[in-house]
Amino acid sequence: MSRNHRSRPLLLTLAAVALAALIYWSAATERQGNEQDIRFSSIADITSDTGERLMWKECDQLPAMPAGTEIGCAWLGFDDEHLGEIWIPIAVFSSGNTGNTPVIYLPGGPGGSGWLEEFGLAGWQDWWQSVDANRDLIVFDPRGTGLGFPNPQCEQFREQRRAHLTAHSGPNREAADFALALTRCIKDIHAKGTDLRGFSTAAMVDDVDRIARLLQQSQGYTRYHLHGISYGSRLALQISRHAPDWLESMVLDGVYPPDRDGLTHLPRFFALMLDRIDQVCAASAWCNERFGEAGVPILALAHELRENPVTRTIRWQDGRRQQIIFSDQRLLEALAADVYTNEALPFLPLMIARFMDGEEDALDMLLWNLLAFEADSSFNRLIFSAVECQDNAFLSAAAWQAMWAAHPQHAPFISTYFDENACARMGLSPATPAWREPPVSDIPTLLVSAGLDPVTPVADAEHTAQYLSRSQHLVIANAPHGATFGHPCAHAAMRAFWAGASTPPHCDLDDLPLSASNDADALDALIRETADFWGYKPEETGPSPECRASISKNFDIDAPIP
């Protein structure tokens, strides 16, 4: 069966934001107890021979936890050649199993935090209990993110993005606007004396080493497992290049190899992104009957929305409204956000069908997810840009345009304007060829791939496995990006791997096809559930208490539409 493949860009930022959503979804609502583990309350602070400080503090942001929960909070402080004084927050979830080999989680992004705020800590606790690994979990905010210091921000990015959501500008104008916003941001950042060279994967490799060694002194750990997801897998691979004596093994979920970069692989990603929607449609009789062999006509719908965009209005708790222009740009960005979750993916063909039949509210769920991702304050786009610049080769405007000229079906939705000097204006240099070479390692490694993941597809893990002599590869066919957060088979695989198993389990249930659903009642229920959680409810209410503070940092929810 032939298929008309279509695609549209998605910023790699969504990888980090989608994981944040997974953490949020895992948080329980009923809790008991709220005491920091006595194990951590009387630990002495540590200062290394080179001046790093590990200071144990009360967990001010500690949520109400189940009885018996054991958690400790610490701050790692040191002086950096580019940034001066740095403070990195750390949370240690104790298993109560003495002498265990703990897991250090490496956040995605780059630019994603470790979610050490109250609601995030609750999510970590629930997730780690579901994994049931019987070992400690160590989570931290990478430099430049979350609760850490320094944490430089580009308010110009948020302001520009908010303006784009309420306008119909087109890809070239939006790209040029962001280039101008970046120029203004860099001027402000440099005026404050911030050297963006300090935000790099190489620097974070050193940070993880500091965390590992100081916790060895403080907690008596000897070795560690690394669990990296998306960009975190790249960080883990670069750590393995140095083969530190504390590194026991790696779990790499959604592998982002050093020799793959987001820009030059965007065409592949776009094709995979909308192919996932066709994939679920192909497994469904009603969807095939409705759309035929050509698949879901998203490209045609995008062309229509370019000419005739739809205006959607959000009403917040305080009664104010915000208008969003749902154009071709917003549609395709929203679809990109939803291919990350199995909850939404089966309903995407039905949402498109209902919209094509004149039911404009069928796209409300897409709009809610897009706004929630955009509003997420745990992700630092400036740090994302700084790290990506220094991890990859610089791309010229001519190369960008030639790349998309080879994909004429996508070209109408891609900006021909490309800010080729952005990294240089930030004062950054491209990665060396040696840095971009795949690390060769004999560290035991479990690679986890999700068959429905368009960002870090199975092929990237297969490519990476060639250089890892003691690797095993688990493919979960019908899982989205970040399978180790929500999939029981991935949890079982990690437990077995950390216990020394040489082969991953087989996920039998995931061999079944994921079909497109035409259950309108189920879709409506999912829309209500999504709205209740994220707090975007047309004509009803606004952000839930958990999300309101985060959303208000990025969207002026109290300002009426002019």
MIVOLO-260031 format. One line per field, with one value per residue (C-alpha): residue in one letter; x negated, y negated, z negated; residue number from 1. Coordinates in nm, 3 decimals, m for minus. Each point is the difference from the previous one (the first is absolute). Example, Ala and Ser with C-alpha at 12.3 -4.5 7.8 and 13.67 -1.06 7.14 Angstrom:
2
residuo	a/s
u	m1.230/m0.137
v	0.450/m0.344
w	m0.780/0.066
num	1/2
//
This chain:
562
residuo	m/s/r/n/h/r/s/r/p/l/l/l/t/l/a/a/v/a/l/a/a/l/i/y/w/s/a/a/t/e/r/q/g/n/e/q/d/i/r/f/s/s/i/a/d/i/t/s/d/t/g/e/r/l/m/w/k/e/c/d/q/l/p/a/m/p/a/g/t/e/i/g/c/a/w/l/g/f/d/d/e/h/l/g/e/i/w/i/p/i/a/v/f/s/s/g/n/t/g/n/t/p/v/i/y/l/p/g/g/p/g/g/s/g/w/l/e/e/f/g/l/a/g/w/q/d/w/w/q/s/v/d/a/n/r/d/l/i/v/f/d/p/r/g/t/g/l/g/f/p/n/p/q/c/e/q/f/r/e/q/r/r/a/h/l/t/a/h/s/g/p/n/r/e/a/a/d/f/a/l/a/l/t/r/c/i/k/d/i/h/a/k/g/t/d/l/r/g/f/s/t/a/a/m/v/d/d/v/d/r/i/a/r/l/l/q/q/s/q/g/y/t/r/y/h/l/h/g/i/s/y/g/s/r/l/a/l/q/i/s/r/h/a/p/d/w/l/e/s/m/v/l/d/g/v/y/p/p/d/r/d/g/l/t/h/l/p/r/f/f/a/l/m/l/d/r/i/d/q/v/c/a/a/s/a/w/c/n/e/r/f/g/e/a/g/v/p/i/l/a/l/a/h/e/l/r/e/n/p/v/t/r/t/i/r/w/q/d/g/r/r/q/q/i/i/f/s/d/q/r/l/l/e/a/l/a/a/d/v/y/t/n/e/a/l/p/f/l/p/l/m/i/a/r/f/m/d/g/e/e/d/a/l/d/m/l/l/w/n/l/l/a/f/e/a/d/s/s/f/n/r/l/i/f/s/a/v/e/c/q/d/n/a/f/l/s/a/a/a/w/q/a/m/w/a/a/h/p/q/h/a/p/f/i/s/t/y/f/d/e/n/a/c/a/r/m/g/l/s/p/a/t/p/a/w/r/e/p/p/v/s/d/i/p/t/l/l/v/s/a/g/l/d/p/v/t/p/v/a/d/a/e/h/t/a/q/y/l/s/r/s/q/h/l/v/i/a/n/a/p/h/g/a/t/f/g/h/p/c/a/h/a/a/m/r/a/f/w/a/g/a/s/t/p/p/h/c/d/l/d/d/l/p/l/s/a/s/n/d/a/d/a/l/d/a/l/i/r/e/t/a/d/f/w/g/y/k/p/e/e/t/g/p/s/p/e/c/r/a/s/i/s/k/n/f/d/i/d/a/p/i/p
u	0.000/m0.149/0.016/m0.027/m0.246/0.013/m0.188/m0.049/m0.262/0.000/m0.254/m0.202/0.101/0.316/m0.207/m0.075/0.347/0.172/m0.201/0.102/0.360/m0.063/m0.144/0.305/0.245/m0.163/0.056/0.255/0.261/0.032/m0.305/m0.093/m0.297/m0.242/m0.326/m0.350/m0.182/m0.198/m0.284/m0.057/0.081/m0.329/m0.251/m0.299/m0.075/m0.300/m0.267/m0.229/m0.370/0.084/0.257/0.334/0.255/0.285/0.246/0.299/0.308/0.359/0.219/0.195/0.185/0.073/0.364/0.217/m0.136/0.121/m0.094/m0.351/m0.123/m0.369/m0.137/m0.297/m0.077/m0.344/m0.174/m0.320/m0.201/m0.322/m0.172/0.008/m0.248/0.277/0.288/m0.160/0.197/0.236/0.256/0.167/0.292/0.009/0.271/m0.074/0.290/m0.106/0.111/m0.092/m0.220/m0.348/m0.296/0.201/m0.136/0.210/0.133/m0.086/0.268/m0.119/0.278/0.092/m0.011/m0.259/0.146/0.237/m0.003/0.013/0.344/m0.102/0.292/0.268/0.230/m0.294/m0.148/0.333/m0.004/m0.353/0.101/0.297/m0.198/m0.286/0.242/0.156/m0.343/m0.059/m0.377/m0.089/m0.282/m0.050/0.091/m0.201/0.156/m0.146/0.063/m0.273/m0.184/0.217/0.332/0.261/m0.093/m0.372/m0.219/m0.072/0.315/m0.009/0.328/0.103/0.324/m0.013/0.061/0.315/0.129/m0.057/0.158/0.306/0.031/m0.024/0.276/0.237/m0.102/m0.019/m0.351/m0.132/m0.327/m0.238/0.131/m0.006/m0.358/m0.112/0.182/m0.178/m0.336/0.069/0.118/m0.321/m0.211/0.172/m0.031/m0.372/m0.055/0.172/m0.179/m0.343/0.076/0.048/m0.340/0.136/m0.231/0.215/m0.302/0.061/0.316/m0.122/0.014/m0.371/0.067/0.289/m0.220/m0.222/0.305/0.124/m0.350/0.005/0.338/m0.114/m0.325/0.138/0.291/m0.256/m0.156/0.333/0.210/m0.259/0.100/m0.268/0.150/0.305/0.239/0.088/0.351/0.006/0.307/m0.008/m0.275/m0.088/m0.108/m0.248/m0.136/m0.039/m0.186/m0.241/m0.056/m0.079/m0.265/m0.207/0.079/0.012/m0.077/0.342/0.204/0.168/0.248/0.225/0.369/0.047/0.364/0.067/m0.363/m0.133/m0.350/m0.278/m0.025/0.368/0.118/0.349/m0.028/m0.138/0.235/0.315/0.121/m0.019/0.180/0.280/0.064/0.007/0.221/0.300/m0.074/0.093/0.348/0.030/m0.130/0.286/0.249/m0.120/0.083/0.361/0.283/0.200/m0.305/m0.096/0.356/0.011/m0.338/m0.110/m0.354/m0.114/0.029/0.119/m0.009/m0.193/m0.201/0.317/0.155/m0.311/0.027/0.364/m0.086/m0.271/0.266/0.279/m0.135/0.238/0.017/0.041/0.068/m0.113/0.182/m0.201/0.112/0.023/0.231/m0.259/m0.036/m0.298/0.030/m0.218/m0.029/0.013/m0.189/m0.200/m0.297/0.198/0.177/m0.319/m0.179/0.296/0.001/m0.371/0.068/0.264/m0.200/m0.194/0.287/0.188/0.301/0.042/m0.151/0.284/0.248/m0.188/0.169/0.340/m0.080/m0.104/0.313/0.228/m0.172/0.035/0.371/0.036/m0.046/m0.263/m0.003/m0.151/m0.336/0.029/m0.199/m0.283/0.007/m0.006/m0.301/m0.187/0.064/m0.095/m0.330/m0.069/0.086/m0.230/m0.249/m0.229/m0.159/m0.266/m0.014/m0.315/m0.185/0.137/m0.146/m0.338/m0.050/0.116/m0.232/m0.301/0.099/0.032/m0.152/0.133/0.243/m0.002/0.311/m0.088/m0.022/0.333/0.174/m0.158/0.108/0.364/m0.015/m0.039/0.339/0.238/0.312/m0.107/m0.145/0.318/m0.003/m0.372/m0.169/m0.246/m0.152/m0.271/m0.201/m0.339/m0.190/0.207/m0.259/m0.285/0.198/0.037/m0.381/m0.005/m0.214/0.110/m0.085/m0.325/0.020/m0.139/0.280/0.261/m0.146/0.212/m0.163/m0.138/0.069/0.021/0.222/0.311/0.281/0.374/0.135/0.376/0.184/0.366/0.146/0.224/m0.276/m0.072/m0.271/m0.242/0.103/m0.110/m0.264/m0.200/m0.025/m0.100/m0.268/m0.132/m0.002/m0.277/m0.242/0.114/m0.142/0.212/0.334/0.350/0.291/0.365/0.254/0.352/0.201/0.299/m0.159/m0.064/m0.315/m0.119/0.114/m0.186/0.225/0.333/m0.033/0.003/m0.210/m0.271/0.013/m0.045/m0.287/m0.181/0.044/m0.135/m0.288/m0.109/0.017/m0.241/0.224/m0.173/0.310/0.309/0.352/0.230/0.302/0.264/0.292/m0.183/0.000/0.369/0.080/0.105/0.325/0.156/0.304/0.335/0.151/0.132/0.101/m0.350/m0.151/0.230/m0.096/m0.368/0.051/0.168/m0.275/m0.268/0.178/0.045/m0.369/m0.158/0.264/0.099/0.380/0.183/0.278/m0.032/m0.309/m0.373/m0.328/0.011/m0.191/m0.292/m0.040/0.107/m0.332/m0.194/0.237/0.009/m0.376/0.042/0.349/0.162/0.320/0.142/m0.016/0.312/m0.021/m0.024
v	0.000/m0.326/m0.299/m0.370/m0.096/m0.355/m0.178/m0.319/m0.128/0.055/m0.163/0.257/m0.195/0.209/0.301/m0.156/m0.146/0.329/0.169/m0.269/0.079/0.368/m0.086/m0.216/0.269/0.249/m0.212/0.139/m0.220/0.164/0.002/0.046/m0.116/m0.281/0.074/m0.003/0.330/0.004/0.152/m0.338/m0.235/0.037/0.035/m0.232/m0.227/0.087/m0.212/0.174/m0.063/m0.205/m0.217/0.159/m0.015/0.242/m0.153/0.193/m0.213/0.048/0.076/m0.326/0.112/0.349/0.097/0.215/0.349/0.351/0.121/0.143/m0.212/m0.079/m0.296/m0.230/m0.333/m0.148/m0.281/0.047/m0.321/m0.077/m0.267/0.023/m0.168/m0.147/m0.055/m0.059/0.143/0.287/0.176/0.324/0.143/0.375/0.233/0.352/0.245/0.271/0.360/0.105/0.268/m0.061/0.065/m0.032/m0.139/m0.314/m0.144/m0.353/m0.139/m0.229/m0.239/m0.056/m0.314/m0.138/m0.268/0.229/m0.012/0.292/m0.113/m0.049/m0.227/0.137/0.156/0.140/0.169/0.170/0.129/0.135/0.182/0.166/0.093/0.151/0.205/0.132/0.096/0.187/0.014/0.032/m0.248/m0.373/m0.259/m0.321/m0.291/m0.347/m0.322/m0.041/m0.330/m0.281/0.174/0.039/m0.116/m0.029/m0.309/m0.167/0.043/m0.255/m0.048/m0.148/m0.176/m0.124/0.359/0.031/m0.338/0.077/0.342/m0.147/m0.252/0.275/0.203/m0.292/m0.081/0.157/m0.097/0.290/0.193/m0.260/m0.282/0.216/0.110/m0.359/m0.111/0.263/m0.105/m0.355/0.123/0.202/m0.306/m0.201/0.286/0.044/m0.370/0.023/0.322/m0.135/m0.325/0.209/0.162/0.348/0.204/0.253/0.221/0.128/0.179/0.304/0.376/0.010/m0.214/0.224/0.308/m0.158/m0.089/0.360/0.112/m0.251/0.128/0.362/m0.055/m0.225/0.238/0.280/m0.189/m0.097/0.315/0.273/0.083/0.168/0.027/m0.131/0.089/m0.281/m0.040/m0.249/m0.080/m0.191/m0.263/0.175/0.301/m0.222/m0.129/0.359/0.099/m0.291/0.100/0.355/m0.140/m0.078/0.337/m0.131/0.260/m0.049/0.087/0.341/m0.006/m0.218/0.006/m0.214/m0.069/m0.178/m0.011/m0.335/0.086/m0.260/0.037/m0.084/m0.359/m0.140/m0.237/0.232/0.280/m0.212/0.133/0.356/m0.102/m0.178/0.302/0.232/m0.235/0.010/0.356/0.099/m0.140/0.193/0.307/0.003/m0.082/0.296/0.237/m0.120/0.099/m0.320/m0.221/0.181/m0.026/m0.372/m0.106/0.282/0.090/m0.362/m0.013/m0.284/m0.316/m0.216/m0.177/m0.102/m0.117/m0.204/m0.172/m0.080/m0.145/m0.211/m0.170/0.011/0.022/0.065/m0.220/0.183/m0.172/0.120/m0.117/0.000/0.037/m0.375/m0.035/m0.148/0.133/0.061/0.044/0.247/0.001/0.365/m0.009/0.255/m0.072/0.062/0.308/0.178/m0.101/0.130/0.331/0.028/m0.041/0.271/0.273/0.022/0.157/0.324/m0.159/m0.255/0.175/0.250/m0.290/m0.230/0.133/m0.039/m0.356/m0.085/0.163/m0.189/m0.327/0.061/0.064/m0.347/0.075/m0.259/0.096/0.336/m0.178/m0.139/0.287/m0.069/m0.364/0.081/0.227/m0.250/m0.282/0.220/0.091/m0.360/m0.116/0.247/m0.196/0.294/m0.026/m0.261/m0.074/m0.208/0.294/0.225/m0.229/m0.041/0.374/0.093/m0.260/0.150/0.362/m0.026/m0.148/m0.340/0.007/m0.264/m0.162/0.146/0.352/m0.048/m0.109/0.280/0.254/m0.099/m0.039/0.378/0.031/m0.213/0.148/m0.155/m0.324/m0.215/0.037/m0.060/m0.336/m0.082/m0.249/0.157/m0.183/0.153/m0.235/0.067/0.219/m0.235/m0.297/0.195/0.019/0.375/0.233/0.319/0.346/0.160/0.307/0.213/m0.110/0.105/0.347/0.279/0.105/0.353/0.170/0.339/m0.137/0.223/m0.192/0.051/m0.188/m0.062/m0.111/m0.086/0.105/m0.308/m0.248/m0.238/m0.199/0.274/0.294/0.361/m0.051/m0.236/0.259/0.266/m0.235/m0.068/0.369/0.063/m0.185/0.153/0.351/0.099/m0.146/0.146/m0.164/0.003/m0.126/m0.069/m0.016/m0.206/m0.234/m0.374/m0.199/0.066/0.362/0.056/m0.252/0.162/0.351/0.304/0.208/m0.268/0.000/0.378/m0.029/m0.255/0.208/0.308/m0.191/m0.155/0.347/0.131/0.148/0.032/m0.026/m0.223/0.146/0.026/m0.229/0.231/m0.239/m0.262/0.218/m0.084/m0.286/m0.333/m0.086/m0.339/m0.041/m0.134/0.006/m0.354/0.045/0.116/m0.298/m0.240/0.158/m0.034/m0.365/m0.064/0.185/m0.196/m0.327/0.082/0.075/m0.279/m0.254/m0.118/0.014/m0.213/m0.204/0.187/m0.036/m0.049/0.143/0.255/m0.108/0.225/m0.158/m0.359/m0.121/0.157/m0.128/m0.354/m0.029/0.029/m0.124/m0.319/0.174/m0.306/m0.227/m0.030/0.018/m0.357
w	0.000/0.108/m0.234/0.059/m0.271/m0.133/m0.271/m0.195/m0.240/m0.373/m0.228/m0.192/m0.306/m0.008/m0.102/m0.335/m0.041/0.082/m0.273/m0.240/0.084/m0.069/m0.340/m0.074/0.104/m0.237/m0.312/m0.246/m0.160/m0.341/m0.226/m0.359/m0.204/0.071/m0.174/0.139/m0.050/m0.323/0.201/0.166/m0.287/m0.187/0.284/m0.011/0.293/0.216/0.167/0.250/0.048/0.310/m0.177/0.095/m0.280/m0.068/m0.247/m0.137/m0.057/m0.102/0.301/0.000/0.311/m0.141/0.064/m0.218/0.055/m0.088/m0.347/m0.001/0.289/m0.031/0.190/m0.042/0.166/0.055/0.187/0.196/0.024/0.187/0.207/0.378/0.236/0.217/m0.241/m0.337/m0.292/0.086/m0.221/0.112/m0.204/m0.058/m0.136/m0.123/m0.031/m0.241/0.052/m0.352/0.157/m0.139/0.224/0.322/0.326/0.059/0.326/0.113/0.229/0.281/0.118/0.363/0.202/m0.003/m0.221/m0.190/m0.378/m0.242/m0.123/m0.363/m0.082/m0.230/0.257/0.193/m0.307/m0.063/0.358/m0.038/m0.318/0.170/0.309/m0.196/m0.208/0.323/0.134/m0.327/0.050/m0.371/0.037/m0.056/0.265/0.042/0.191/0.061/0.190/0.264/0.003/0.132/m0.075/m0.270/m0.348/0.078/0.023/0.234/0.205/0.284/0.180/0.334/m0.072/0.359/0.118/m0.210/0.106/0.366/m0.027/m0.169/0.283/0.261/m0.165/0.043/0.358/0.345/0.102/0.207/m0.045/0.147/m0.217/m0.312/0.066/0.055/m0.316/m0.206/0.143/m0.114/m0.341/m0.035/0.084/m0.271/m0.246/0.064/m0.058/m0.338/m0.096/0.087/m0.185/m0.314/0.052/0.082/0.223/0.186/0.063/m0.353/0.112/0.194/m0.006/m0.085/m0.308/m0.104/0.033/m0.266/m0.212/m0.009/m0.097/m0.289/m0.118/0.016/m0.189/m0.274/m0.064/m0.025/m0.290/m0.153/0.049/0.042/0.355/0.211/0.348/0.187/0.280/0.241/0.140/0.286/0.207/0.331/m0.042/m0.327/0.206/0.188/m0.331/m0.124/0.318/m0.039/m0.363/0.113/0.235/m0.311/m0.165/m0.358/m0.263/m0.162/0.313/m0.034/0.291/0.217/0.095/0.313/0.084/0.330/0.113/0.122/0.133/0.013/0.378/0.054/m0.025/m0.005/0.296/0.266/m0.105/0.002/0.340/m0.133/m0.314/0.186/0.219/m0.303/m0.196/0.231/0.105/m0.358/0.056/0.325/m0.185/m0.249/0.276/0.211/m0.287/m0.021/0.235/m0.049/0.055/0.320/0.122/m0.076/0.137/0.233/0.098/0.006/m0.378/m0.222/0.218/m0.244/0.268/0.183/m0.327/m0.076/0.337/m0.076/m0.342/0.156/0.210/m0.259/m0.356/m0.289/m0.309/m0.331/m0.332/m0.342/m0.312/m0.322/m0.359/m0.045/0.299/0.236/0.352/0.225/0.374/0.192/0.379/0.103/0.330/0.195/m0.229/m0.318/0.134/0.094/m0.320/m0.200/0.186/m0.069/m0.372/0.000/0.171/m0.328/m0.191/0.061/m0.171/0.280/0.302/0.062/0.010/0.238/0.319/m0.167/m0.108/0.355/0.143/m0.240/0.079/0.375/m0.063/m0.146/m0.372/m0.086/m0.367/0.100/0.010/m0.351/m0.146/0.243/m0.104/m0.370/0.030/0.213/m0.247/m0.293/0.163/0.092/m0.352/m0.173/m0.209/m0.076/0.345/0.078/0.374/m0.036/m0.155/0.273/0.265/m0.172/m0.045/0.349/0.154/m0.176/0.065/0.377/0.312/0.107/0.292/0.273/0.143/0.340/m0.145/m0.180/0.320/0.205/m0.261/0.030/0.378/0.005/m0.177/0.211/m0.163/m0.330/0.131/m0.022/m0.378/m0.055/m0.043/0.277/m0.242/m0.216/m0.265/0.081/m0.234/m0.312/m0.175/0.082/m0.137/m0.322/m0.019/0.061/0.211/0.180/m0.123/0.111/0.226/m0.284/m0.235/0.255/0.052/m0.154/m0.331/0.003/m0.332/m0.171/m0.279/m0.034/0.170/0.041/0.302/m0.007/0.314/0.053/0.332/0.017/m0.082/0.292/m0.184/m0.103/0.219/m0.026/0.271/m0.221/m0.276/0.253/0.131/m0.352/m0.094/0.255/m0.227/m0.330/m0.027/m0.301/0.100/0.025/0.177/m0.106/0.256/m0.128/0.319/m0.108/m0.254/0.048/m0.080/m0.356/m0.038/m0.327/m0.174/0.064/0.138/m0.234/0.240/m0.006/m0.380/m0.005/0.246/m0.217/m0.314/0.175/0.158/m0.329/m0.156/0.264/0.272/0.336/0.221/m0.032/m0.036/0.301/m0.006/0.148/m0.034/0.200/0.310/0.039/0.239/m0.145/0.176/0.058/m0.223/0.120/m0.350/m0.027/m0.364/m0.092/0.184/m0.181/m0.332/0.086/0.094/m0.335/m0.186/0.184/m0.067/m0.368/m0.037/0.202/m0.091/0.350/0.013/0.255/m0.160/m0.332/m0.214/0.013/m0.128/m0.278/m0.313/0.095/0.341/m0.058/m0.143/0.287/0.267/m0.135/0.041/0.375/0.082/m0.122/m0.098/m0.170/0.304/0.213/0.376/0.138
num	1/2/3/4/5/6/7/8/9/10/11/12/13/14/15/16/17/18/19/20/21/22/23/24/25/26/27/28/29/30/31/32/33/34/35/36/37/38/39/40/41/42/43/44/45/46/47/48/49/50/51/52/53/54/55/56/57/58/59/60/61/62/63/64/65/66/67/68/69/70/71/72/73/74/75/76/77/78/79/80/81/82/83/84/85/86/87/88/89/90/91/92/93/94/95/96/97/98/99/100/101/102/103/104/105/106/107/108/109/110/111/112/113/114/115/116/117/118/119/120/121/122/123/124/125/126/127/128/129/130/131/132/133/134/135/136/137/138/139/140/141/142/143/144/145/146/147/148/149/150/151/152/153/154/155/156/157/158/159/160/161/162/163/164/165/166/167/168/169/170/171/172/173/174/175/176/177/178/179/180/181/182/183/184/185/186/187/188/189/190/191/192/193/194/195/196/197/198/199/200/201/202/203/204/205/206/207/208/209/210/211/212/213/214/215/216/217/218/219/220/221/222/223/224/225/226/227/228/229/230/231/232/233/234/235/236/237/238/239/240/241/242/243/244/245/246/247/248/249/250/251/252/253/254/255/256/257/258/259/260/261/262/263/264/265/266/267/268/269/270/271/272/273/274/275/276/277/278/279/280/281/282/283/284/285/286/287/288/289/290/291/292/293/294/295/296/297/298/299/300/301/302/303/304/305/306/307/308/309/310/311/312/313/314/315/316/317/318/319/320/321/322/323/324/325/326/327/328/329/330/331/332/333/334/335/336/337/338/339/340/341/342/343/344/345/346/347/348/349/350/351/352/353/354/355/356/357/358/359/360/361/362/363/364/365/366/367/368/369/370/371/372/373/374/375/376/377/378/379/380/381/382/383/384/385/386/387/388/389/390/391/392/393/394/395/396/397/398/399/400/401/402/403/404/405/406/407/408/409/410/411/412/413/414/415/416/417/418/419/420/421/422/423/424/425/426/427/428/429/430/431/432/433/434/435/436/437/438/439/440/441/442/443/444/445/446/447/448/449/450/451/452/453/454/455/456/457/458/459/460/461/462/463/464/465/466/467/468/469/470/471/472/473/474/475/476/477/478/479/480/481/482/483/484/485/486/487/488/489/490/491/492/493/494/495/496/497/498/499/500/501/502/503/504/505/506/507/508/509/510/511/512/513/514/515/516/517/518/519/520/521/522/523/524/525/526/527/528/529/530/531/532/533/534/535/536/537/538/539/540/541/542/543/544/545/546/547/548/549/550/551/552/553/554/555/556/557/558/559/560/561/562
//
